[in-house]
Amino acid sequence: MRYFIWFSYDGTHYHGWQLQPNGNTVQAELQRGLSLLLREEITVTGAGRTDTGVHARQMAAHFDTDAVFDTDTLVMKMNGVLPPDISVSKVEQVSDEMHARFSAFARTYHYYIHTKKNPFRRHYSLELHYVLDFPLMNDAARILMEYEDFGAFCKAGSDVKTTICHVTAAEWHQTAVDVWYFEITANRFLRNMVRAVVGTLIEVGRHRMTLDEFRQVIIGGRRTQAGESMPAQALFLERVEY
């Protein structure tokens, strides 16, 4: 039988989602907890990867088992054995055809920035002191939805078969005088893509790149022409949709 597990995590102390030979990961912790409680070796398949230091408010994974258990009880027990920076919200039985990665039709990320020093935001938001033109950055963000090939924002050396992604939303939102976040939704994302997009939009916001130059970065498909990849701690996987 196949089950989906829904969870969130603070990625500060993890080497990303995916199992690594030298470093603890969120996937390793989930598998360790499930294997302990279900008394068999459990492998989980996630909805996608997050890099070192990236967080998730809502992530999904699936696992297969013939064990008999109450899902609500498993949630409670998982939260008892997992570290405090990982929290399980739900476990549910699904059809065998459901796949945490391939059945998802949309993923949404948020990238947070603040423009005044704040000791309580420093672990989950990027402090910037540039004067940023957010209306112009939103004009650039809308250009993303005109294209499908985002090779310009893919980390060099990534082993991806295609750089095609379908972006359906991209916009900066203000939540306080000095607090903003960038929201982007697509069917899939390339490695490092959101952080590279944000870095390039900031170049636009600083008036160091025009809208036409931003468009040419996308068309050109060269990572070296795009902006820098922004720090990981301000990036959150907000939700995965099925």
Disulfide bonds with the S-S distance in Angstrom:
none
